[in-house]
Amino acid sequence: MNKAYIVKCKCGGMVAAVMDNPNHKEDTAKEVAGCIQAGYTVERVDCEVVRNTEWCKCKPQKSKGTLPLNDGSSSPERSRI
Ligand SMILES: [Zn+2]
């Protein structure tokens, strides 16, 4: 069974998923570390779980080519200002 890292928002939705590919271990580790630093929860799960997890609905999806809106709700930086 393939494994993946699932990046979760506070709402419980998924904001990203990174396949745990042994050939790209360093890239995966970097990606995961970056997500944790950004304040997201990262879990290691079966790929099957990724397919069954709802996407986060806090932000508009990137697929429409719109710029990501920063409404501050997901920005850990804001609390320091
Ligand atoms: Zn969310």
PDB file of the backbone (N, CA, C, O) and the ligand in Angstrom, with CONECT records:
HET     ZN  A 101       1
ATOM      1  N   MET A   1       0.847  -1.213   0.000  1.00  0.00           N
ATOM      2  CA  MET A   1       0.000   0.000   0.000  1.00  0.00           C
ATOM      3  C   MET A   1       0.872   1.248   0.000  1.00  0.00           C
ATOM      4  O   MET A   1       1.750   1.399   0.849  1.00  0.00           O
ATOM      5  N   ASN A   2       0.629   2.136  -0.948  1.00  0.00           N
ATOM      6  CA  ASN A   2       1.387   3.379  -1.000  1.00  0.00           C
ATOM      7  C   ASN A   2       0.970   4.318   0.117  1.00  0.00           C
ATOM      8  O   ASN A   2      -0.186   4.351   0.542  1.00  0.00           O
ATOM      9  N   LYS A   3       1.935   5.067   0.568  1.00  0.00           N
ATOM     10  CA  LYS A   3       1.664   6.032   1.634  1.00  0.00           C
ATOM     11  C   LYS A   3       1.736   7.449   1.077  1.00  0.00           C
ATOM     12  O   LYS A   3       2.354   7.700   0.041  1.00  0.00           O
ATOM     13  N   ALA A   4       1.100   8.353   1.778  1.00  0.00           N
ATOM     14  CA  ALA A   4       1.140   9.749   1.372  1.00  0.00           C
ATOM     15  C   ALA A   4       1.068  10.621   2.616  1.00  0.00           C
ATOM     16  O   ALA A   4       0.603  10.193   3.673  1.00  0.00           O
ATOM     17  N   TYR A   5       1.529  11.829   2.468  1.00  0.00           N
ATOM     18  CA  TYR A   5       1.356  12.795   3.546  1.00  0.00           C
ATOM     19  C   TYR A   5       0.196  13.690   3.167  1.00  0.00           C
ATOM     20  O   TYR A   5       0.144  14.242   2.067  1.00  0.00           O
ATOM     21  N   ILE A   6      -0.709  13.820   4.075  1.00  0.00           N
ATOM     22  CA  ILE A   6      -1.883  14.641   3.829  1.00  0.00           C
ATOM     23  C   ILE A   6      -1.739  15.918   4.665  1.00  0.00           C
ATOM     24  O   ILE A   6      -1.462  15.861   5.863  1.00  0.00           O
ATOM     25  N   VAL A   7      -1.932  17.061   4.015  1.00  0.00           N
ATOM     26  CA  VAL A   7      -1.808  18.338   4.709  1.00  0.00           C
ATOM     27  C   VAL A   7      -3.197  18.868   4.981  1.00  0.00           C
ATOM     28  O   VAL A   7      -3.975  19.110   4.058  1.00  0.00           O
ATOM     29  N   LYS A   8      -3.504  19.047   6.255  1.00  0.00           N
ATOM     30  CA  LYS A   8      -4.857  19.417   6.633  1.00  0.00           C
ATOM     31  C   LYS A   8      -4.944  20.827   7.196  1.00  0.00           C
ATOM     32  O   LYS A   8      -4.060  21.305   7.907  1.00  0.00           O
ATOM     33  N   CYS A   9      -6.041  21.462   6.846  1.00  0.00           N
ATOM     34  CA  CYS A   9      -6.388  22.775   7.368  1.00  0.00           C
ATOM     35  C   CYS A   9      -7.041  22.600   8.740  1.00  0.00           C
ATOM     36  O   CYS A   9      -7.362  21.487   9.157  1.00  0.00           O
ATOM     37  N   LYS A  10      -7.227  23.713   9.420  1.00  0.00           N
ATOM     38  CA  LYS A  10      -7.902  23.660  10.725  1.00  0.00           C
ATOM     39  C   LYS A  10      -9.336  23.161  10.601  1.00  0.00           C
ATOM     40  O   LYS A  10      -9.885  22.596  11.547  1.00  0.00           O
ATOM     41  N   CYS A  11      -9.941  23.368   9.434  1.00  0.00           N
ATOM     42  CA  CYS A  11     -11.324  22.944   9.227  1.00  0.00           C
ATOM     43  C   CYS A  11     -11.428  21.440   9.043  1.00  0.00           C
ATOM     44  O   CYS A  11     -12.530  20.892   9.024  1.00  0.00           O
ATOM     45  N   GLY A  12     -10.288  20.767   8.905  1.00  0.00           N
ATOM     46  CA  GLY A  12     -10.306  19.321   8.723  1.00  0.00           C
ATOM     47  C   GLY A  12     -10.214  18.920   7.261  1.00  0.00           C
ATOM     48  O   GLY A  12     -10.029  17.745   6.944  1.00  0.00           O
ATOM     49  N   GLY A  13     -10.343  19.895   6.371  1.00  0.00           N
ATOM     50  CA  GLY A  13     -10.228  19.627   4.943  1.00  0.00           C
ATOM     51  C   GLY A  13      -8.768  19.527   4.538  1.00  0.00           C
ATOM     52  O   GLY A  13      -7.870  19.956   5.262  1.00  0.00           O
ATOM     53  N   MET A  14      -8.557  18.955   3.376  1.00  0.00           N
ATOM     54  CA  MET A  14      -7.208  18.743   2.882  1.00  0.00           C
ATOM     55  C   MET A  14      -6.779  19.934   2.017  1.00  0.00           C
ATOM     56  O   MET A  14      -7.526  20.357   1.134  1.00  0.00           O
ATOM     57  N   VAL A  15      -5.594  20.468   2.262  1.00  0.00           N
ATOM     58  CA  VAL A  15      -5.105  21.559   1.421  1.00  0.00           C
ATOM     59  C   VAL A  15      -4.055  21.073   0.443  1.00  0.00           C
ATOM     60  O   VAL A  15      -3.817  21.709  -0.584  1.00  0.00           O
ATOM     61  N   ALA A  16      -3.420  19.944   0.754  1.00  0.00           N
ATOM     62  CA  ALA A  16      -2.420  19.376  -0.127  1.00  0.00           C
ATOM     63  C   ALA A  16      -2.186  17.927   0.251  1.00  0.00           C
ATOM     64  O   ALA A  16      -2.479  17.502   1.369  1.00  0.00           O
ATOM     65  N   ALA A  17      -1.657  17.185  -0.691  1.00  0.00           N
ATOM     66  CA  ALA A  17      -1.273  15.807  -0.412  1.00  0.00           C
ATOM     67  C   ALA A  17       0.041  15.541  -1.122  1.00  0.00           C
ATOM     68  O   ALA A  17       0.197  15.870  -2.298  1.00  0.00           O
ATOM     69  N   VAL A  18       0.966  14.955  -0.421  1.00  0.00           N
ATOM     70  CA  VAL A  18       2.285  14.677  -0.994  1.00  0.00           C
ATOM     71  C   VAL A  18       2.500  13.170  -0.977  1.00  0.00           C
ATOM     72  O   VAL A  18       2.451  12.540   0.079  1.00  0.00           O
ATOM     73  N   MET A  19       2.735  12.605  -2.137  1.00  0.00           N
ATOM     74  CA  MET A  19       2.995  11.171  -2.186  1.00  0.00           C
ATOM     75  C   MET A  19       4.327  10.863  -1.506  1.00  0.00           C
ATOM     76  O   MET A  19       5.320  11.563  -1.704  1.00  0.00           O
ATOM     77  N   ASP A  20       4.326   9.823  -0.719  1.00  0.00           N
ATOM     78  CA  ASP A  20       5.554   9.419  -0.042  1.00  0.00           C
ATOM     79  C   ASP A  20       6.358   8.522  -0.978  1.00  0.00           C
ATOM     80  O   ASP A  20       6.353   7.296  -0.863  1.00  0.00           O
ATOM     81  N   ASN A  21       7.041   9.174  -1.898  1.00  0.00           N
ATOM     82  CA  ASN A  21       7.826   8.456  -2.887  1.00  0.00           C
ATOM     83  C   ASN A  21       9.260   8.283  -2.387  1.00  0.00           C
ATOM     84  O   ASN A  21       9.956   9.273  -2.156  1.00  0.00           O
ATOM     85  N   PRO A  22       9.710   7.035  -2.217  1.00  0.00           N
ATOM     86  CA  PRO A  22      11.064   6.802  -1.678  1.00  0.00           C
ATOM     87  C   PRO A  22      12.157   7.392  -2.562  1.00  0.00           C
ATOM     88  O   PRO A  22      13.267   7.646  -2.095  1.00  0.00           O
ATOM     89  N   ASN A  23      11.842   7.613  -3.854  1.00  0.00           N
ATOM     90  CA  ASN A  23      12.832   8.197  -4.767  1.00  0.00           C
ATOM     91  C   ASN A  23      12.955   9.702  -4.597  1.00  0.00           C
ATOM     92  O   ASN A  23      13.897  10.315  -5.098  1.00  0.00           O
ATOM     93  N   HIS A  24      12.013  10.286  -3.899  1.00  0.00           N
ATOM     94  CA  HIS A  24      12.039  11.744  -3.707  1.00  0.00           C
ATOM     95  C   HIS A  24      11.931  12.095  -2.238  1.00  0.00           C
ATOM     96  O   HIS A  24      11.246  13.043  -1.854  1.00  0.00           O
ATOM     97  N   LYS A  25      12.615  11.318  -1.431  1.00  0.00           N
ATOM     98  CA  LYS A  25      12.499  11.483   0.018  1.00  0.00           C
ATOM     99  C   LYS A  25      12.813  12.893   0.500  1.00  0.00           C
ATOM    100  O   LYS A  25      12.113  13.435   1.355  1.00  0.00           O
ATOM    101  N   GLU A  26      13.865  13.479  -0.049  1.00  0.00           N
ATOM    102  CA  GLU A  26      14.266  14.819   0.417  1.00  0.00           C
ATOM    103  C   GLU A  26      13.240  15.878   0.042  1.00  0.00           C
ATOM    104  O   GLU A  26      12.908  16.752   0.843  1.00  0.00           O
ATOM    105  N   ASP A  27      12.742  15.789  -1.190  1.00  0.00           N
ATOM    106  CA  ASP A  27      11.717  16.737  -1.628  1.00  0.00           C
ATOM    107  C   ASP A  27      10.475  16.618  -0.759  1.00  0.00           C
ATOM    108  O   ASP A  27       9.874  17.614  -0.355  1.00  0.00           O
ATOM    109  N   THR A  28      10.111  15.383  -0.488  1.00  0.00           N
ATOM    110  CA  THR A  28       8.923  15.141   0.334  1.00  0.00           C
ATOM    111  C   THR A  28       9.109  15.725   1.724  1.00  0.00           C
ATOM    112  O   THR A  28       8.217  16.382   2.260  1.00  0.00           O
ATOM    113  N   ALA A  29      10.275  15.478   2.299  1.00  0.00           N
ATOM    114  CA  ALA A  29      10.550  15.988   3.649  1.00  0.00           C
ATOM    115  C   ALA A  29      10.486  17.509   3.678  1.00  0.00           C
ATOM    116  O   ALA A  29       9.959  18.100   4.621  1.00  0.00           O
ATOM    117  N   LYS A  30      11.028  18.137   2.637  1.00  0.00           N
ATOM    118  CA  LYS A  30      11.028  19.604   2.557  1.00  0.00           C
ATOM    119  C   LYS A  30       9.611  20.145   2.474  1.00  0.00           C
ATOM    120  O   LYS A  30       9.233  21.099   3.153  1.00  0.00           O
ATOM    121  N   GLU A  31       8.842  19.489   1.607  1.00  0.00           N
ATOM    122  CA  GLU A  31       7.449  19.881   1.391  1.00  0.00           C
ATOM    123  C   GLU A  31       6.658  19.795   2.695  1.00  0.00           C
ATOM    124  O   GLU A  31       5.929  20.714   3.070  1.00  0.00           O
ATOM    125  N   VAL A  32       6.825  18.669   3.366  1.00  0.00           N
ATOM    126  CA  VAL A  32       6.102  18.424   4.610  1.00  0.00           C
ATOM    127  C   VAL A  32       6.532  19.421   5.685  1.00  0.00           C
ATOM    128  O   VAL A  32       5.695  19.964   6.406  1.00  0.00           O
ATOM    129  N   ALA A  33       7.826  19.656   5.787  1.00  0.00           N
ATOM    130  CA  ALA A  33       8.329  20.602   6.793  1.00  0.00           C
ATOM    131  C   ALA A  33       7.779  21.997   6.544  1.00  0.00           C
ATOM    132  O   ALA A  33       7.431  22.713   7.483  1.00  0.00           O
ATOM    133  N   GLY A  34       7.701  22.383   5.265  1.00  0.00           N
ATOM    134  CA  GLY A  34       7.178  23.695   4.912  1.00  0.00           C
ATOM    135  C   GLY A  34       5.720  23.849   5.316  1.00  0.00           C
ATOM    136  O   GLY A  34       5.304  24.903   5.796  1.00  0.00           O
ATOM    137  N   CYS A  35       4.957  22.792   5.117  1.00  0.00           N
ATOM    138  CA  CYS A  35       3.531  22.822   5.466  1.00  0.00           C
ATOM    139  C   CYS A  35       3.349  22.926   6.974  1.00  0.00           C
ATOM    140  O   CYS A  35       2.463  23.633   7.453  1.00  0.00           O
ATOM    141  N   ILE A  36       4.190  22.221   7.716  1.00  0.00           N
ATOM    142  CA  ILE A  36       4.089  22.279   9.174  1.00  0.00           C
ATOM    143  C   ILE A  36       4.427  23.691   9.654  1.00  0.00           C
ATOM    144  O   ILE A  36       3.781  24.230  10.554  1.00  0.00           O
ATOM    145  N   GLN A  37       5.460  24.281   9.030  1.00  0.00           N
ATOM    146  CA  GLN A  37       5.846  25.647   9.395  1.00  0.00           C
ATOM    147  C   GLN A  37       4.732  26.639   9.083  1.00  0.00           C
ATOM    148  O   GLN A  37       4.559  27.636   9.784  1.00  0.00           O
ATOM    149  N   ALA A  38       3.983  26.354   8.026  1.00  0.00           N
ATOM    150  CA  ALA A  38       2.882  27.241   7.640  1.00  0.00           C
ATOM    151  C   ALA A  38       1.681  27.076   8.560  1.00  0.00           C
ATOM    152  O   ALA A  38       0.684  27.785   8.423  1.00  0.00           O
ATOM    153  N   GLY A  39       1.778  26.142   9.493  1.00  0.00           N
ATOM    154  CA  GLY A  39       0.712  26.005  10.484  1.00  0.00           C
ATOM    155  C   GLY A  39      -0.288  24.905  10.205  1.00  0.00           C
ATOM    156  O   GLY A  39      -1.293  24.777  10.905  1.00  0.00           O
ATOM    157  N   TYR A  40      -0.015  24.110   9.180  1.00  0.00           N
ATOM    158  CA  TYR A  40      -0.943  23.036   8.852  1.00  0.00           C
ATOM    159  C   TYR A  40      -0.595  21.771   9.618  1.00  0.00           C
ATOM    160  O   TYR A  40       0.521  21.604  10.110  1.00  0.00           O
ATOM    161  N   THR A  41      -1.570  20.894   9.707  1.00  0.00           N
ATOM    162  CA  THR A  41      -1.359  19.581  10.311  1.00  0.00           C
ATOM    163  C   THR A  41      -0.999  18.603   9.200  1.00  0.00           C
ATOM    164  O   THR A  41      -1.662  18.565   8.164  1.00  0.00           O
ATOM    165  N   VAL A  42       0.036  17.825   9.411  1.00  0.00           N
ATOM    166  CA  VAL A  42       0.430  16.833   8.412  1.00  0.00           C
ATOM    167  C   VAL A  42       0.305  15.442   9.006  1.00  0.00           C
ATOM    168  O   VAL A  42       0.797  15.160  10.099  1.00  0.00           O
ATOM    169  N   GLU A  43      -0.366  14.582   8.255  1.00  0.00           N
ATOM    170  CA  GLU A  43      -0.536  13.205   8.708  1.00  0.00           C
ATOM    171  C   GLU A  43      -0.038  12.253   7.637  1.00  0.00           C
ATOM    172  O   GLU A  43      -0.186  12.520   6.445  1.00  0.00           O
ATOM    173  N   ARG A  44       0.553  11.142   8.061  1.00  0.00           N
ATOM    174  CA  ARG A  44       0.978  10.127   7.106  1.00  0.00           C
ATOM    175  C   ARG A  44      -0.127   9.082   7.030  1.00  0.00           C
ATOM    176  O   ARG A  44      -0.493   8.459   8.026  1.00  0.00           O
ATOM    177  N   VAL A  45      -0.642   8.913   5.827  1.00  0.00           N
ATOM    178  CA  VAL A  45      -1.797   8.035   5.652  1.00  0.00           C
ATOM    179  C   VAL A  45      -1.628   7.167   4.411  1.00  0.00           C
ATOM    180  O   VAL A  45      -0.702   7.365   3.625  1.00  0.00           O
ATOM    181  N   ASP A  46      -2.532   6.201   4.242  1.00  0.00           N
ATOM    182  CA  ASP A  46      -2.578   5.427   3.006  1.00  0.00           C
ATOM    183  C   ASP A  46      -3.109   6.311   1.886  1.00  0.00           C
ATOM    184  O   ASP A  46      -3.913   7.212   2.127  1.00  0.00           O
ATOM    185  N   CYS A  47      -2.658   6.054   0.658  1.00  0.00           N
ATOM    186  CA  CYS A  47      -3.133   6.832  -0.488  1.00  0.00           C
ATOM    187  C   CYS A  47      -4.654   6.790  -0.591  1.00  0.00           C
ATOM    188  O   CYS A  47      -5.295   7.756  -1.004  1.00  0.00           O
ATOM    189  N   GLU A  48      -5.196   5.678  -0.217  1.00  0.00           N
ATOM    190  CA  GLU A  48      -6.649   5.496  -0.224  1.00  0.00           C
ATOM    191  C   GLU A  48      -7.348   6.597   0.576  1.00  0.00           C
ATOM    192  O   GLU A  48      -8.394   7.105   0.172  1.00  0.00           O
ATOM    193  N   VAL A  49      -6.761   6.951   1.702  1.00  0.00           N
ATOM    194  CA  VAL A  49      -7.346   7.969   2.580  1.00  0.00           C
ATOM    195  C   VAL A  49      -7.368   9.327   1.878  1.00  0.00           C
ATOM    196  O   VAL A  49      -8.317  10.097   2.027  1.00  0.00           O
ATOM    197  N   VAL A  50      -6.312   9.610   1.111  1.00  0.00           N
ATOM    198  CA  VAL A  50      -6.251  10.892   0.387  1.00  0.00           C
ATOM    199  C   VAL A  50      -7.434  11.024  -0.559  1.00  0.00           C
ATOM    200  O   VAL A  50      -8.037  12.090  -0.680  1.00  0.00           O
ATOM    201  N   ARG A  51      -7.751   9.927  -1.221  1.00  0.00           N
ATOM    202  CA  ARG A  51      -8.856   9.948  -2.186  1.00  0.00           C
ATOM    203  C   ARG A  51     -10.198  10.161  -1.502  1.00  0.00           C
ATOM    204  O   ARG A  51     -11.137  10.681  -2.104  1.00  0.00           O
ATOM    205  N   ASN A  52     -10.280   9.762  -0.258  1.00  0.00           N
ATOM    206  CA  ASN A  52     -11.565   9.851   0.439  1.00  0.00           C
ATOM    207  C   ASN A  52     -11.687  11.067   1.341  1.00  0.00           C
ATOM    208  O   ASN A  52     -12.664  11.206   2.076  1.00  0.00           O
ATOM    209  N   THR A  53     -10.696  11.944   1.287  1.00  0.00           N
ATOM    210  CA  THR A  53     -10.733  13.128   2.147  1.00  0.00           C
ATOM    211  C   THR A  53     -11.219  14.341   1.376  1.00  0.00           C
ATOM    212  O   THR A  53     -10.802  14.576   0.242  1.00  0.00           O
ATOM    213  N   GLU A  54     -12.087  15.095   1.984  1.00  0.00           N
ATOM    214  CA  GLU A  54     -12.630  16.308   1.362  1.00  0.00           C
ATOM    215  C   GLU A  54     -11.555  17.396   1.307  1.00  0.00           C
ATOM    216  O   GLU A  54     -10.724  17.507   2.208  1.00  0.00           O
ATOM    217  N   TRP A  55     -11.583  18.188   0.250  1.00  0.00           N
ATOM    218  CA  TRP A  55     -10.678  19.320   0.164  1.00  0.00           C
ATOM    219  C   TRP A  55     -11.144  20.432   1.091  1.00  0.00           C
ATOM    220  O   TRP A  55     -12.329  20.553   1.404  1.00  0.00           O
ATOM    221  N   CYS A  56     -10.196  21.228   1.514  1.00  0.00           N
ATOM    222  CA  CYS A  56     -10.486  22.392   2.335  1.00  0.00           C
ATOM    223  C   CYS A  56     -11.349  23.362   1.545  1.00  0.00           C
ATOM    224  O   CYS A  56     -11.127  23.577   0.353  1.00  0.00           O
ATOM    225  N   LYS A  57     -12.327  23.941   2.211  1.00  0.00           N
ATOM    226  CA  LYS A  57     -13.204  24.882   1.510  1.00  0.00           C
ATOM    227  C   LYS A  57     -12.983  26.320   1.975  1.00  0.00           C
ATOM    228  O   LYS A  57     -13.740  27.215   1.599  1.00  0.00           O
ATOM    229  N   CYS A  58     -11.970  26.544   2.774  1.00  0.00           N
ATOM    230  CA  CYS A  58     -11.691  27.893   3.276  1.00  0.00           C
ATOM    231  C   CYS A  58     -11.219  28.831   2.170  1.00  0.00           C
ATOM    232  O   CYS A  58     -11.557  30.015   2.160  1.00  0.00           O
ATOM    233  N   LYS A  59     -10.439  28.294   1.245  1.00  0.00           N
ATOM    234  CA  LYS A  59      -9.870  29.118   0.183  1.00  0.00           C
ATOM    235  C   LYS A  59     -10.385  28.630  -1.154  1.00  0.00           C
ATOM    236  O   LYS A  59     -10.700  27.449  -1.302  1.00  0.00           O
ATOM    237  N   PRO A  60     -10.477  29.528  -2.142  1.00  0.00           N
ATOM    238  CA  PRO A  60     -10.846  29.073  -3.484  1.00  0.00           C
ATOM    239  C   PRO A  60      -9.755  28.176  -4.047  1.00  0.00           C
ATOM    240  O   PRO A  60      -8.570  28.389  -3.788  1.00  0.00           O
ATOM    241  N   GLN A  61     -10.152  27.186  -4.809  1.00  0.00           N
ATOM    242  CA  GLN A  61      -9.179  26.292  -5.426  1.00  0.00           C
ATOM    243  C   GLN A  61      -8.383  27.050  -6.482  1.00  0.00           C
ATOM    244  O   GLN A  61      -8.877  28.003  -7.085  1.00  0.00           O
ATOM    245  N   LYS A  62      -7.153  26.616  -6.694  1.00  0.00           N
ATOM    246  CA  LYS A  62      -6.277  27.304  -7.653  1.00  0.00           C
ATOM    247  C   LYS A  62      -6.652  27.018  -9.104  1.00  0.00           C
ATOM    248  O   LYS A  62      -6.204  27.720 -10.010  1.00  0.00           O
ATOM    249  N   SER A  63      -7.466  25.999  -9.327  1.00  0.00           N
ATOM    250  CA  SER A  63      -7.694  25.508 -10.681  1.00  0.00           C
ATOM    251  C   SER A  63      -8.281  26.554 -11.630  1.00  0.00           C
ATOM    252  O   SER A  63      -8.110  26.445 -12.844  1.00  0.00           O
ATOM    253  N   LYS A  64      -8.962  27.555 -11.101  1.00  0.00           N
ATOM    254  CA  LYS A  64      -9.578  28.546 -11.980  1.00  0.00           C
ATOM    255  C   LYS A  64      -8.616  29.658 -12.376  1.00  0.00           C
ATOM    256  O   LYS A  64      -8.994  30.557 -13.127  1.00  0.00           O
ATOM    257  N   GLY A  65      -7.408  29.616 -11.897  1.00  0.00           N
ATOM    258  CA  GLY A  65      -6.415  30.605 -12.273  1.00  0.00           C
ATOM    259  C   GLY A  65      -6.548  31.907 -11.521  1.00  0.00           C
ATOM    260  O   GLY A  65      -5.914  32.897 -11.885  1.00  0.00           O
ATOM    261  N   THR A  66      -7.347  31.928 -10.495  1.00  0.00           N
ATOM    262  CA  THR A  66      -7.457  33.147  -9.695  1.00  0.00           C
ATOM    263  C   THR A  66      -6.312  33.211  -8.698  1.00  0.00           C
ATOM    264  O   THR A  66      -5.785  32.183  -8.274  1.00  0.00           O
ATOM    265  N   LEU A  67      -5.940  34.410  -8.335  1.00  0.00           N
ATOM    266  CA  LEU A  67      -4.884  34.550  -7.343  1.00  0.00           C
ATOM    267  C   LEU A  67      -5.402  34.097  -5.987  1.00  0.00           C
ATOM    268  O   LEU A  67      -6.550  34.364  -5.630  1.00  0.00           O
ATOM    269  N   PRO A  68      -4.549  33.411  -5.234  1.00  0.00           N
ATOM    270  CA  PRO A  68      -5.011  33.003  -3.906  1.00  0.00           C
ATOM    271  C   PRO A  68      -5.273  34.218  -3.023  1.00  0.00           C
ATOM    272  O   PRO A  68      -4.405  35.075  -2.857  1.00  0.00           O
ATOM    273  N   LEU A  69      -6.448  34.282  -2.473  1.00  0.00           N
ATOM    274  CA  LEU A  69      -6.791  35.410  -1.608  1.00  0.00           C
ATOM    275  C   LEU A  69      -6.288  35.144  -0.198  1.00  0.00           C
ATOM    276  O   LEU A  69      -6.512  34.072   0.363  1.00  0.00           O
ATOM    277  N   ASN A  70      -5.619  36.117   0.355  1.00  0.00           N
ATOM    278  CA  ASN A  70      -5.174  35.956   1.730  1.00  0.00           C
ATOM    279  C   ASN A  70      -6.137  36.685   2.656  1.00  0.00           C
ATOM    280  O   ASN A  70      -6.056  37.899   2.842  1.00  0.00           O
ATOM    281  N   ASP A  71      -7.034  35.924   3.218  1.00  0.00           N
ATOM    282  CA  ASP A  71      -8.016  36.555   4.106  1.00  0.00           C
ATOM    283  C   ASP A  71      -7.531  36.562   5.551  1.00  0.00           C
ATOM    284  O   ASP A  71      -8.237  37.000   6.460  1.00  0.00           O
ATOM    285  N   GLY A  72      -6.316  36.070   5.741  1.00  0.00           N
ATOM    286  CA  GLY A  72      -5.728  36.129   7.068  1.00  0.00           C
ATOM    287  C   GLY A  72      -6.069  34.948   7.949  1.00  0.00           C
ATOM    288  O   GLY A  72      -5.400  34.704   8.953  1.00  0.00           O
ATOM    289  N   SER A  73      -7.103  34.214   7.583  1.00  0.00           N
ATOM    290  CA  SER A  73      -7.547  33.130   8.464  1.00  0.00           C
ATOM    291  C   SER A  73      -6.533  32.002   8.540  1.00  0.00           C
ATOM    292  O   SER A  73      -6.487  31.266   9.526  1.00  0.00           O
ATOM    293  N   SER A  74      -5.708  31.864   7.484  1.00  0.00           N
ATOM    294  CA  SER A  74      -4.774  30.755   7.495  1.00  0.00           C
ATOM    295  C   SER A  74      -3.338  31.243   7.602  1.00  0.00           C
ATOM    296  O   SER A  74      -2.404  30.476   7.368  1.00  0.00           O
ATOM    297  N   SER A  75      -3.154  32.504   7.950  1.00  0.00           N
ATOM    298  CA  SER A  75      -1.811  33.047   8.016  1.00  0.00           C
ATOM    299  C   SER A  75      -1.275  33.090   9.438  1.00  0.00           C
ATOM    300  O   SER A  75      -1.713  33.905  10.250  1.00  0.00           O
ATOM    301  N   PRO A  76      -0.332  32.215   9.736  1.00  0.00           N
ATOM    302  CA  PRO A  76       0.219  32.219  11.114  1.00  0.00           C
ATOM    303  C   PRO A  76       1.006  33.498  11.411  1.00  0.00           C
ATOM    304  O   PRO A  76       1.205  33.854  12.573  1.00  0.00           O
ATOM    305  N   GLU A  77       1.455  34.192  10.347  1.00  0.00           N
ATOM    306  CA  GLU A  77       2.223  35.417  10.535  1.00  0.00           C
ATOM    307  C   GLU A  77       1.397  36.507  11.210  1.00  0.00           C
ATOM    308  O   GLU A  77       1.911  37.289  12.010  1.00  0.00           O
ATOM    309  N   ARG A  78       0.131  36.546  10.880  1.00  0.00           N
ATOM    310  CA  ARG A  78      -0.734  37.639  11.307  1.00  0.00           C
ATOM    311  C   ARG A  78      -0.774  37.803  12.842  1.00  0.00           C
ATOM    312  O   ARG A  78      -0.845  38.917  13.362  1.00  0.00           O
ATOM    313  N   SER A  79      -0.728  36.672  13.535  1.00  0.00           N
ATOM    314  CA  SER A  79      -0.852  36.741  14.978  1.00  0.00           C
ATOM    315  C   SER A  79       0.347  37.435  15.635  1.00  0.00           C
ATOM    316  O   SER A  79       0.283  37.860  16.788  1.00  0.00           O
ATOM    317  N   ARG A  80       1.441  37.539  14.870  1.00  0.00           N
ATOM    318  CA  ARG A  80       2.642  38.157  15.444  1.00  0.00           C
ATOM    319  C   ARG A  80       2.656  39.663  15.273  1.00  0.00           C
ATOM    320  O   ARG A  80       3.425  40.365  15.929  1.00  0.00           O
ATOM    321  N   ILE A  81       1.783  40.169  14.367  1.00  0.00           N
ATOM    322  CA  ILE A  81       1.787  41.610  14.110  1.00  0.00           C
ATOM    323  C   ILE A  81       1.072  42.363  15.237  1.00  0.00           C
ATOM    324  O   ILE A  81       0.976  43.590  15.195  1.00  0.00           O
TER     325      ILE A  81
HETATM  326 ZN    ZN A 101      -9.958  24.846   5.641  1.00  0.00          ZN2+
END
